[in-house]
């Protein structure tokens, strides 16, 4: 490679700072909501091409780096000071924040990612754990984006050492251009076969080498092309091509060929042009240059900030206020990081030693706090620990109080979740609470749902038949009420994302006839069965309180809880709303027909709108994707008590 000997200051490329803005902005928008810019993820690949250009330029225009082993060490030291202070400080800070938000079981999804990022191998760790942007674990991992930083770290090390060794072999040095062409050609072929579009190669440096080498080629082999007057037209065409990729390629349609072509277009933009106006002028504008300088800081902080916002608000393209908050937060944090951390290390400021010392102190303190938290030495320290203890599943048992009133509770975990309220009501009103619930127990006499674990459903069905037979054969007094509750919509409407998320494949009757989970088929079938039961209970004057479907957090699956920006989740919201409206219409018809049926509809008491966030009016609503927290159940106790009182006093 014929690399010109040039002064770093004299040949400073202001337009490359602007190109960084072209890389970072699509990434920020894509992660917020892919609807905004479907191919925004390719901005990371543009970063790789730019890095290949700059690292090649730095190594071959500063001969002392390749002149000795100490020179290579000096180069790597500068790279370390450029990257690691920022990621160490912010990743530890966000680790503490997310430890206070997520439940303990979800902390495992991310706590090793920042540690491996500090070692420059988070891409390897994420690949071994099979965690990508579309896996369930990604919803709880605010450091997933660190994979690309690790890929760059590995390239810096490998490329610098290879160049250092090759320069010392005089025979090879004669054929450097040929060898480089072979290397870039081989990496191109590898990228076509085993490139990043293949999930098994997405995180590996081997699938990205071509992108870095494309940048290297723009500095070395093809640097003279920029002197051709026609080249300005070629550069403009490559910019149009890059923008086309950003807005017309998505993560579902991208191929290895797309990645390869995108990198070639990116490398063309990097070739130095002699033009005074045009793209050089545009990318050298102060605004683009400033965004480019902030690009690394923006990349480091944006994903944790986004994950933090997703926990509290609906992050989607239609929510412009969320986009504004997102932009302001990452902008302010990036400016702070660049001004007070990154800038000092880049420029070897006199304050670098002091900053590095404070960085060590900060790292030590925060690491100690994290360790103390994880081993529960100070369980009161973390808000998460307090919340997790408070939101533990309620103890379900029989509560016996002096008196003749009895409340028989039937159903699944949605009935079980109300036992903290039942316990309080039992104490206040002298009611005996008889627990006949079963987890995931479908509430029907003659129907069961089709699931992978058919054995459990048979046991549940036999249990319900036994309970109902006992009730029918008894002569319940006016002081006996039957409470019925289950997760109706999950069993009876096809609202969940996939069969893997939804264990309900349909219903079957006692004769073995199967009914698929399509539209309102299961609801209609269930209400026919429920009406038979209500009619039998009405004949023996048994009063029934039926729990209507409760609000769901987004679309009631963990895929949507922390990822509301997905189009599928927004569609599911509407389907869920329609399903509940249909279910309630059927339930009200049944209530109007049978006077012994009462509805416990506490929907509005949970949250004032159709879907809840995890916190409403300062109260934690859910303990998981659809079960209410103990705190919320206690808050709803007066409403539940009043509905039960109406049922008990009715004649």
BAVEXLO-73096 format. One record per residue (C-alpha): residue in one letter; residue number from 0; x, y, z. Coordinates in Angstrom, 3 decimals. Layout:
residues N
A/NUM/X/Y/Z
...
//
This chain:
residues 651
X/0/0.000/0.000/0.000
X/1/1.447/3.366/-0.988
X/2/0.560/5.467/2.026
X/3/1.610/9.115/1.765
X/4/3.704/10.618/4.519
X/5/1.634/13.516/5.758
X/6/1.227/15.671/8.807
X/7/-1.775/14.847/10.959
X/8/-2.606/18.535/11.534
X/9/-2.112/19.545/7.919
X/10/-4.299/16.804/6.503
X/11/-7.065/16.864/9.083
X/12/-10.319/15.722/7.434
X/13/-13.150/17.856/8.797
X/14/-15.602/16.132/6.462
X/15/-14.965/12.795/8.191
X/16/-16.289/14.297/11.413
X/17/-19.447/15.090/9.456
X/18/-19.548/11.534/8.089
X/19/-19.683/10.293/11.669
X/20/-22.930/12.238/12.022
X/21/-24.242/10.373/8.960
X/22/-23.423/7.150/10.801
X/23/-24.685/7.897/14.328
X/24/-28.005/9.650/13.643
X/25/-29.595/6.687/11.777
X/26/-28.503/4.335/14.569
X/27/-30.118/6.548/17.220
X/28/-33.385/6.765/15.284
X/29/-33.432/3.072/14.366
X/30/-33.046/1.946/17.953
X/31/-35.816/4.342/19.013
X/32/-38.196/2.904/16.422
X/33/-37.232/1.107/13.178
X/34/-40.263/2.719/11.541
X/35/-38.339/6.018/11.457
X/36/-35.432/4.649/9.424
X/37/-35.617/0.883/8.699
X/38/-31.974/0.534/7.654
X/39/-30.528/2.706/10.395
X/40/-28.621/-0.253/11.837
X/41/-26.239/0.084/8.872
X/42/-24.852/3.196/10.535
X/43/-22.734/0.859/12.672
X/44/-21.199/-0.563/9.505
X/45/-20.400/2.949/8.286
X/46/-18.605/3.465/11.601
X/47/-16.523/0.360/10.918
X/48/-15.521/1.668/7.483
X/49/-14.595/5.053/8.973
X/50/-12.566/3.314/11.701
X/51/-10.691/1.294/9.099
X/52/-9.789/4.500/7.262
X/53/-8.717/6.429/10.345
X/54/-6.718/3.654/12.000
X/55/-4.835/2.976/8.774
X/56/-4.138/6.686/8.415
X/57/-2.941/7.017/12.019
X/58/-0.609/4.023/11.787
X/59/0.969/4.904/8.441
X/60/1.309/8.649/8.911
X/61/2.853/8.339/12.365
X/62/5.823/6.053/11.755
X/63/6.818/5.870/15.403
X/64/3.758/3.697/16.054
X/65/4.991/0.950/13.727
X/66/8.674/1.617/14.367
X/67/8.928/-0.345/17.587
X/68/6.977/-2.454/20.010
X/69/6.767/0.510/22.377
X/70/5.208/2.472/19.522
X/71/2.477/-0.144/19.121
X/72/1.942/-0.060/22.882
X/73/1.625/3.729/22.696
X/74/-0.949/3.434/19.908
X/75/-3.008/0.890/21.836
X/76/-2.778/3.022/24.979
X/77/-4.306/5.956/23.098
X/78/-7.111/3.722/21.855
X/79/-7.754/2.482/25.400
X/80/-7.868/6.025/26.784
X/81/-10.196/6.995/23.945
X/82/-12.735/4.256/24.647
X/83/-12.604/2.660/28.071
X/84/-12.990/5.586/30.507
X/85/-16.306/6.447/28.867
X/86/-17.751/2.942/28.825
X/87/-16.533/2.110/32.333
X/88/-18.118/5.184/33.912
X/89/-21.433/5.063/32.070
X/90/-21.886/1.297/32.084
X/91/-21.340/1.117/35.843
X/92/-23.679/4.047/36.414
X/93/-26.426/2.475/34.304
X/94/-25.824/-0.917/35.943
X/95/-26.719/0.633/39.286
X/96/-29.782/2.347/37.823
X/97/-31.109/-0.824/36.204
X/98/-30.384/-2.841/39.337
X/99/-32.905/-0.560/41.032
X/100/-35.514/-1.053/38.305
X/101/-35.428/-4.660/37.153
X/102/-36.391/-7.643/39.252
X/103/-33.619/-9.957/40.365
X/104/-34.467/-12.649/37.824
X/105/-33.950/-10.169/34.968
X/106/-30.598/-8.859/36.201
X/107/-28.913/-12.015/34.922
X/108/-29.757/-10.921/31.376
X/109/-27.264/-8.081/31.435
X/110/-24.873/-7.955/34.377
X/111/-22.083/-9.872/32.584
X/112/-22.374/-7.786/29.414
X/113/-20.690/-4.625/30.797
X/114/-17.980/-6.721/32.444
X/115/-17.133/-8.414/29.144
X/116/-17.330/-5.006/27.438
X/117/-14.594/-3.745/29.797
X/118/-12.490/-6.668/28.544
X/119/-13.330/-5.964/24.902
X/120/-15.113/-9.283/24.319
X/121/-18.825/-8.568/24.861
X/122/-19.527/-9.567/21.242
X/123/-18.187/-13.051/21.964
X/124/-20.149/-13.293/25.222
X/125/-23.410/-12.238/23.557
X/126/-22.884/-14.746/20.771
X/127/-22.208/-17.577/23.224
X/128/-25.383/-16.673/25.118
X/129/-27.361/-16.392/21.841
X/130/-28.532/-12.896/22.785
X/131/-29.363/-10.561/19.915
X/132/-31.608/-7.530/19.403
X/133/-34.630/-9.774/18.790
X/134/-34.247/-12.301/21.618
X/135/-36.356/-12.055/24.792
X/136/-33.243/-11.354/26.897
X/137/-32.592/-8.208/24.863
X/138/-35.529/-6.486/26.553
X/139/-33.581/-6.441/29.820
X/140/-30.080/-5.759/28.471
X/141/-29.214/-2.046/28.195
X/142/-25.660/-2.860/27.067
X/143/-26.416/-4.973/24.029
X/144/-24.931/-2.302/21.754
X/145/-21.484/-2.808/23.313
X/146/-20.817/-5.640/20.845
X/147/-19.723/-3.166/18.159
X/148/-17.299/-1.423/20.531
X/149/-15.701/-4.799/21.264
X/150/-15.430/-5.549/17.542
X/151/-13.572/-2.251/17.065
X/152/-11.272/-3.009/20.006
X/153/-10.373/-6.364/18.487
X/154/-9.721/-4.806/15.078
X/155/-7.419/-2.142/16.558
X/156/-5.341/-4.809/18.274
X/157/-5.182/-7.291/15.390
X/158/-4.623/-4.750/12.612
X/159/-1.894/-2.885/14.493
X/160/0.003/-6.083/15.317
X/161/-0.303/-7.436/11.764
X/162/0.983/-4.169/10.257
X/163/3.805/-4.083/12.815
X/164/4.919/-7.608/11.854
X/165/4.554/-7.173/8.090
X/166/6.707/-4.042/8.012
X/167/9.559/-6.046/9.524
X/168/9.475/-8.668/6.776
X/169/11.214/-6.957/3.865
X/170/10.253/-9.597/1.301
X/171/6.568/-9.282/2.066
X/172/6.804/-5.497/2.094
X/173/7.640/-5.524/-1.631
X/174/4.302/-7.138/-2.401
X/175/2.227/-5.136/0.072
X/176/-0.258/-3.860/-2.535
X/177/-0.885/-7.328/-3.964
X/178/-1.239/-8.821/-0.505
X/179/-3.659/-6.124/0.517
X/180/-5.774/-6.698/-2.601
X/181/-5.833/-10.420/-1.806
X/182/-6.824/-9.676/1.796
X/183/-9.630/-7.329/0.861
X/184/-10.856/-9.714/-1.853
X/185/-10.844/-12.662/0.540
X/186/-12.638/-10.663/3.226
X/187/-15.197/-9.586/0.631
X/188/-15.907/-13.217/-0.305
X/189/-16.140/-14.161/3.373
X/190/-18.600/-11.325/3.971
X/191/-20.790/-12.604/1.114
X/192/-20.915/-16.120/2.561
X/193/-20.568/-15.623/6.304
X/194/-21.336/-11.968/6.739
X/195/-23.342/-10.183/9.437
X/196/-26.697/-11.035/7.813
X/197/-26.094/-14.564/9.088
X/198/-27.154/-14.536/12.772
X/199/-24.394/-16.982/13.708
X/200/-21.748/-14.548/12.385
X/201/-23.354/-11.218/13.280
X/202/-21.121/-10.448/16.267
X/203/-17.796/-11.719/14.969
X/204/-14.884/-9.620/13.761
X/205/-14.359/-12.118/10.933
X/206/-17.687/-11.126/9.364
X/207/-16.803/-7.422/9.632
X/208/-13.186/-7.420/8.456
X/209/-14.185/-6.394/4.946
X/210/-15.865/-3.282/6.322
X/211/-12.696/-2.143/8.104
X/212/-10.485/-3.034/5.131
X/213/-12.801/-1.116/2.800
X/214/-11.940/1.958/4.852
X/215/-8.240/1.083/4.726
X/216/-8.429/0.810/0.938
X/217/-10.046/4.246/0.732
X/218/-6.960/5.709/2.399
X/219/-4.295/3.657/0.625
X/220/-4.978/1.898/-2.659
X/221/-7.616/4.239/-4.037
X/222/-6.571/7.559/-2.533
X/223/-5.486/8.930/-5.929
X/224/-8.951/8.509/-7.458
X/225/-10.173/11.561/-5.594
X/226/-8.140/13.855/-7.849
X/227/-10.334/13.027/-10.834
X/228/-12.919/15.814/-11.423
X/229/-15.595/13.214/-12.167
X/230/-15.087/11.702/-8.719
X/231/-17.303/14.326/-7.062
X/232/-20.242/12.910/-9.050
X/233/-19.328/9.382/-7.949
X/234/-19.199/10.499/-4.303
X/235/-22.607/12.123/-4.577
X/236/-24.030/8.950/-6.139
X/237/-22.575/6.882/-3.291
X/238/-24.239/9.200/-0.753
X/239/-27.570/8.714/-2.528
X/240/-26.973/4.952/-2.405
X/241/-26.277/5.051/1.331
X/242/-29.457/7.038/1.987
X/243/-31.379/4.574/-0.183
X/244/-30.094/1.705/1.955
X/245/-31.040/3.544/5.147
X/246/-34.658/3.988/4.112
X/247/-35.306/0.881/1.994
X/248/-33.424/-1.975/3.681
X/249/-34.661/-3.475/6.942
X/250/-33.287/-6.028/9.372
X/251/-35.639/-8.583/7.791
X/252/-34.574/-7.984/4.172
X/253/-30.851/-7.262/4.522
X/254/-28.403/-9.752/3.008
X/255/-24.631/-10.121/3.102
X/256/-24.504/-8.608/-0.390
X/257/-26.288/-5.517/0.927
X/258/-23.680/-5.153/3.672
X/259/-20.860/-5.505/1.152
X/260/-22.281/-2.951/-1.299
X/261/-23.035/-0.542/1.548
X/262/-19.413/-0.727/2.705
X/263/-18.126/-0.058/-0.816
X/264/-20.364/3.011/-1.051
X/265/-19.136/4.140/2.358
X/266/-15.489/3.753/1.370
X/267/-16.088/5.906/-1.728
X/268/-17.316/8.706/0.518
X/269/-14.099/8.457/2.534
X/270/-11.734/8.868/-0.429
X/271/-10.260/12.321/-0.230
X/272/-11.576/14.628/-2.938
X/273/-10.063/17.852/-4.242
X/274/-13.474/19.521/-4.502
X/275/-13.833/22.752/-2.544
X/276/-17.616/22.744/-2.324
X/277/-20.137/19.928/-2.602
X/278/-20.021/17.103/-0.075
X/279/-16.753/18.213/1.500
X/280/-18.365/21.536/2.340
X/281/-21.623/19.993/3.580
X/282/-19.997/17.453/5.868
X/283/-17.614/20.125/7.163
X/284/-20.446/22.324/8.425
X/285/-20.106/23.042/12.174
X/286/-23.338/21.246/13.106
X/287/-22.364/17.983/11.376
X/288/-18.839/18.180/12.748
X/289/-20.087/18.716/16.304
X/290/-22.490/15.778/16.101
X/291/-19.632/13.714/14.684
X/292/-17.408/14.606/17.629
X/293/-20.159/13.504/19.990
X/294/-20.804/10.295/18.041
X/295/-18.958/7.936/20.390
X/296/-20.534/9.490/23.481
X/297/-23.958/9.350/21.834
X/298/-23.501/5.708/20.944
X/299/-22.415/4.696/24.439
X/300/-25.291/6.369/26.322
X/301/-28.191/6.118/23.871
X/302/-29.169/2.465/24.332
X/303/-29.229/2.448/28.158
X/304/-31.229/5.699/28.109
X/305/-33.674/4.175/25.623
X/306/-34.131/1.043/27.732
X/307/-34.699/3.223/30.786
X/308/-37.400/5.234/28.995
X/309/-39.099/2.075/27.694
X/310/-39.693/0.993/31.260
X/311/-41.859/4.039/31.962
X/312/-43.267/5.410/28.690
X/313/-44.450/4.223/25.290
X/314/-41.394/4.528/23.044
X/315/-42.658/4.576/19.468
X/316/-42.537/6.699/16.334
X/317/-45.992/8.101/17.015
X/318/-44.953/9.378/20.457
X/319/-43.046/12.522/19.526
X/320/-42.756/13.641/23.134
X/321/-40.848/10.431/23.916
X/322/-38.534/11.072/20.955
X/323/-37.939/14.618/22.216
X/324/-37.120/13.421/25.743
X/325/-34.846/10.732/24.303
X/326/-32.979/13.273/22.166
X/327/-32.567/15.770/24.999
X/328/-31.303/13.170/27.468
X/329/-28.727/11.544/25.209
X/330/-27.660/14.967/23.923
X/331/-26.995/16.370/27.394
X/332/-25.236/13.232/28.615
X/333/-23.078/13.104/25.474
X/334/-22.062/16.748/25.742
X/335/-21.143/16.217/29.394
X/336/-19.152/13.080/28.572
X/337/-17.293/14.656/25.660
X/338/-16.487/17.856/27.543
X/339/-15.424/16.410/30.888
X/340/-14.252/12.874/30.162
X/341/-13.578/12.022/26.529
X/342/-11.979/15.335/25.496
X/343/-9.371/15.234/28.259
X/344/-8.236/11.733/27.406
X/345/-8.177/12.394/23.652
X/346/-5.968/15.460/24.060
X/347/-3.761/14.157/26.879
X/348/-4.875/17.014/29.079
X/349/-2.895/17.879/32.194
X/350/-5.988/16.856/34.114
X/351/-5.944/13.369/32.613
X/352/-4.118/11.822/35.561
X/353/-6.522/13.385/38.029
X/354/-9.522/12.313/35.970
X/355/-8.130/8.807/35.645
X/356/-7.589/8.677/39.413
X/357/-11.159/9.789/40.074
X/358/-12.291/7.263/37.494
X/359/-10.562/4.499/39.476
X/360/-12.125/5.702/42.724
X/361/-15.578/5.927/41.131
X/362/-15.176/2.488/39.582
X/363/-14.076/0.925/42.868
X/364/-16.939/2.431/44.861
X/365/-19.643/1.529/42.357
X/366/-18.244/-1.980/41.881
X/367/-18.293/-2.501/45.649
X/368/-21.898/-1.295/45.809
X/369/-22.892/-3.679/43.010
X/370/-21.187/-6.617/44.752
X/371/-22.825/-5.771/48.069
X/372/-26.174/-5.580/46.364
X/373/-25.784/-8.857/44.511
X/374/-24.826/-10.822/47.642
X/375/-27.576/-9.167/49.718
X/376/-25.246/-7.754/52.358
X/377/-27.351/-4.602/52.361
X/378/-30.732/-5.677/50.962
X/379/-32.312/-2.378/52.001
X/380/-30.006/-0.427/49.706
X/381/-31.684/-1.193/46.393
X/382/-35.148/0.017/45.477
X/383/-35.377/-3.138/43.389
X/384/-34.870/-5.328/46.458
X/385/-37.644/-3.507/48.341
X/386/-39.967/-3.705/45.358
X/387/-39.187/-7.339/44.625
X/388/-39.935/-8.345/48.204
X/389/-43.155/-6.368/48.263
X/390/-44.319/-7.780/44.934
X/391/-43.656/-11.415/45.775
X/392/-46.544/-13.734/44.818
X/393/-49.144/-13.811/47.610
X/394/-49.471/-16.798/49.893
X/395/-52.671/-18.582/48.879
X/396/-54.415/-20.415/51.705
X/397/-57.754/-20.822/53.407
X/398/-58.688/-18.000/55.766
X/399/-61.182/-19.122/58.412
X/400/-62.950/-16.551/60.578
X/401/-65.813/-16.999/63.066
X/402/-69.148/-16.664/61.284
X/403/-71.359/-18.364/58.734
X/404/-70.213/-16.535/55.593
X/405/-68.160/-18.503/53.096
X/406/-66.361/-17.399/49.933
X/407/-65.334/-20.283/47.672
X/408/-62.601/-19.165/45.256
X/409/-62.203/-20.950/41.908
X/410/-59.884/-20.158/39.014
X/411/-56.235/-19.706/38.114
X/412/-53.476/-17.328/39.213
X/413/-55.687/-14.343/38.354
X/414/-57.982/-15.414/41.173
X/415/-55.013/-16.262/43.397
X/416/-53.543/-12.781/43.004
X/417/-56.506/-11.299/44.911
X/418/-55.851/-13.276/48.093
X/419/-54.172/-10.345/49.892
X/420/-57.520/-8.551/49.523
X/421/-59.475/-11.665/50.523
X/422/-57.354/-12.001/53.659
X/423/-58.136/-8.426/54.681
X/424/-61.858/-8.854/53.900
X/425/-61.869/-12.105/55.870
X/426/-60.650/-10.245/58.945
X/427/-63.031/-7.302/58.551
X/428/-66.236/-9.157/57.665
X/429/-65.727/-12.516/59.383
X/430/-65.745/-14.502/56.137
X/431/-64.202/-17.940/55.642
X/432/-62.173/-17.994/52.415
X/433/-62.030/-21.464/50.857
X/434/-59.276/-21.783/48.257
X/435/-60.059/-24.138/45.358
X/436/-57.794/-22.447/42.767
X/437/-55.069/-23.966/40.623
X/438/-52.309/-22.250/38.684
X/439/-53.173/-22.110/34.956
X/440/-56.403/-23.943/35.749
X/441/-58.948/-23.295/32.984
X/442/-62.294/-22.468/34.609
X/443/-64.845/-24.664/32.865
X/444/-66.796/-27.819/33.672
X/445/-66.749/-29.384/30.219
X/446/-63.872/-27.684/28.376
X/447/-60.093/-27.784/28.694
X/448/-57.532/-25.872/26.699
X/449/-55.069/-27.608/24.416
X/450/-51.531/-27.075/25.648
X/451/-48.177/-28.817/25.691
X/452/-48.762/-30.039/29.247
X/453/-52.004/-31.937/28.771
X/454/-51.477/-33.954/31.966
X/455/-51.822/-30.882/34.166
X/456/-54.961/-29.753/32.386
X/457/-56.577/-33.153/32.964
X/458/-55.762/-32.934/36.658
X/459/-57.197/-29.427/36.794
X/460/-60.347/-30.476/34.948
X/461/-60.920/-33.397/37.325
X/462/-60.451/-31.081/40.298
X/463/-63.057/-28.629/38.975
X/464/-65.572/-31.402/38.268
X/465/-65.177/-32.613/41.838
X/466/-65.673/-29.112/43.294
X/467/-68.717/-28.356/41.145
X/468/-70.305/-31.719/41.986
X/469/-69.876/-30.999/45.688
X/470/-71.540/-27.605/45.250
X/471/-74.440/-29.013/43.231
X/472/-75.079/-31.735/45.813
X/473/-75.029/-29.290/48.719
X/474/-77.657/-26.780/49.713
X/475/-75.683/-23.527/49.888
X/476/-77.021/-20.897/52.238
X/477/-77.459/-17.240/51.397
X/478/-74.139/-16.686/53.162
X/479/-72.147/-18.641/50.570
X/480/-70.684/-16.953/47.479
X/481/-68.674/-18.528/44.667
X/482/-65.851/-16.373/43.271
X/483/-64.650/-17.237/39.759
X/484/-61.638/-15.667/38.032
X/485/-59.077/-16.528/35.365
X/486/-56.893/-14.954/32.690
X/487/-59.717/-15.006/30.185
X/488/-58.212/-13.178/27.213
X/489/-55.002/-15.207/27.150
X/490/-56.998/-18.442/27.030
X/491/-59.780/-17.353/24.694
X/492/-58.404/-14.855/22.155
X/493/-55.427/-15.242/19.775
X/494/-53.770/-11.996/20.869
X/495/-50.270/-13.074/21.768
X/496/-47.276/-12.819/19.472
X/497/-46.714/-16.454/18.531
X/498/-47.498/-20.022/19.489
X/499/-44.272/-20.011/21.473
X/500/-45.641/-17.190/23.625
X/501/-49.217/-18.444/23.743
X/502/-49.614/-21.936/25.244
X/503/-53.319/-22.020/24.339
X/504/-53.684/-23.761/20.979
X/505/-57.435/-24.144/21.293
X/506/-60.112/-25.851/23.378
X/507/-61.413/-29.380/23.533
X/508/-64.576/-30.763/25.114
X/509/-64.999/-33.878/27.211
X/510/-65.692/-35.878/24.033
X/511/-62.254/-34.985/22.634
X/512/-63.544/-32.610/19.947
X/513/-61.063/-29.792/19.288
X/514/-61.734/-26.154/18.463
X/515/-58.979/-23.867/17.069
X/516/-58.032/-20.522/18.595
X/517/-59.377/-18.302/15.789
X/518/-61.181/-14.960/16.146
X/519/-64.074/-15.282/18.631
X/520/-64.550/-19.048/18.304
X/521/-63.223/-19.884/21.755
X/522/-65.077/-17.039/23.468
X/523/-68.393/-18.144/22.011
X/524/-67.694/-21.734/23.002
X/525/-66.641/-20.754/26.505
X/526/-69.730/-18.646/27.167
X/527/-71.947/-21.546/26.104
X/528/-70.182/-23.659/28.729
X/529/-70.244/-20.881/31.337
X/530/-73.966/-20.320/30.858
X/531/-74.650/-23.997/31.564
X/532/-72.715/-23.699/34.827
X/533/-74.356/-20.405/35.846
X/534/-77.779/-21.876/35.088
X/535/-77.120/-24.905/37.324
X/536/-75.830/-22.672/40.124
X/537/-78.820/-20.369/39.731
X/538/-81.174/-23.301/40.331
X/539/-79.600/-23.957/43.746
X/540/-79.450/-20.210/44.554
X/541/-75.652/-20.057/44.533
X/542/-74.471/-16.489/44.094
X/543/-71.481/-15.969/41.786
X/544/-68.974/-13.126/41.565
X/545/-67.113/-13.298/38.244
X/546/-63.828/-11.439/37.740
X/547/-63.849/-9.549/34.432
X/548/-60.590/-9.319/32.422
X/549/-58.075/-6.970/34.026
X/550/-55.918/-4.437/32.169
X/551/-52.806/-5.774/30.524
X/552/-49.404/-4.123/30.584
X/553/-49.060/-3.285/26.891
X/554/-49.895/-6.629/25.240
X/555/-49.330/-8.884/28.224
X/556/-46.142/-10.575/27.053
X/557/-42.597/-9.895/28.143
X/558/-41.704/-9.164/24.521
X/559/-43.886/-6.070/24.641
X/560/-43.451/-4.873/28.203
X/561/-40.116/-3.206/27.579
X/562/-40.360/-2.976/23.804
X/563/-43.567/-1.127/23.016
X/564/-42.012/0.378/19.898
X/565/-42.502/-2.866/17.957
X/566/-45.227/-2.661/15.365
X/567/-46.511/-6.094/16.369
X/568/-47.072/-4.885/19.907
X/569/-49.089/-1.889/18.748
X/570/-51.251/-4.138/16.568
X/571/-51.743/-6.524/19.467
X/572/-52.913/-3.677/21.666
X/573/-55.805/-2.977/19.335
X/574/-56.656/-6.673/19.021
X/575/-56.538/-7.026/22.783
X/576/-58.898/-4.067/23.229
X/577/-61.384/-5.519/20.736
X/578/-61.146/-8.947/22.376
X/579/-61.909/-7.498/25.810
X/580/-64.838/-5.473/24.487
X/581/-66.322/-8.611/22.926
X/582/-65.740/-10.635/26.090
X/583/-67.395/-7.960/28.267
X/584/-70.416/-7.751/25.955
X/585/-70.968/-11.507/26.299
X/586/-70.446/-11.338/30.051
X/587/-72.938/-8.483/30.487
X/588/-75.521/-10.405/28.448
X/589/-75.078/-13.330/30.820
X/590/-75.333/-11.067/33.880
X/591/-78.572/-9.532/32.631
X/592/-80.027/-12.998/32.117
X/593/-79.078/-14.492/35.496
X/594/-79.651/-12.422/38.672
X/595/-77.313/-14.631/40.705
X/596/-74.298/-13.466/38.634
X/597/-72.318/-10.410/39.775
X/598/-69.384/-8.849/37.942
X/599/-66.236/-7.701/39.692
X/600/-64.937/-5.166/37.187
X/601/-61.978/-3.357/38.780
X/602/-60.476/-2.363/35.433
X/603/-60.754/1.397/36.017
X/604/-59.419/1.034/39.531
X/605/-56.168/-0.390/38.207
X/606/-55.489/2.364/35.691
X/607/-57.650/4.992/33.980
X/608/-56.893/3.884/30.414
X/609/-57.003/0.754/28.297
X/610/-53.419/-0.305/28.906
X/611/-51.310/0.222/31.994
X/612/-47.722/1.198/32.451
X/613/-45.845/-0.459/35.282
X/614/-46.378/2.546/37.542
X/615/-49.696/4.391/37.796
X/616/-50.148/7.290/40.237
X/617/-47.032/6.250/42.119
X/618/-48.195/2.660/42.651
X/619/-46.474/-0.370/41.121
X/620/-49.270/-2.010/39.119
X/621/-47.842/-5.354/38.019
X/622/-45.496/-7.865/39.535
X/623/-44.945/-9.407/36.092
X/624/-46.441/-9.065/32.618
X/625/-50.088/-9.357/33.675
X/626/-50.425/-10.208/37.389
X/627/-51.194/-7.362/39.754
X/628/-48.730/-6.400/42.438
X/629/-49.566/-6.985/46.070
X/630/-49.553/-3.216/46.555
X/631/-52.161/-2.722/43.829
X/632/-54.366/-5.535/45.173
X/633/-54.348/-3.926/48.623
X/634/-55.329/-0.624/47.010
X/635/-58.266/-2.355/45.287
X/636/-59.491/-4.077/48.468
X/637/-62.354/-1.591/49.163
X/638/-63.769/-2.107/45.642
X/639/-63.529/-5.892/45.930
X/640/-65.059/-5.814/49.412
X/641/-68.016/-3.713/48.230
X/642/-68.829/-6.081/45.354
X/643/-68.670/-9.101/47.654
X/644/-70.888/-7.302/50.170
X/645/-73.544/-6.782/47.483
X/646/-73.445/-10.482/46.652
X/647/-73.700/-11.580/50.290
X/648/-76.625/-9.281/51.184
X/649/-78.609/-10.208/48.060
X/650/-81.549/-12.549/48.721
//
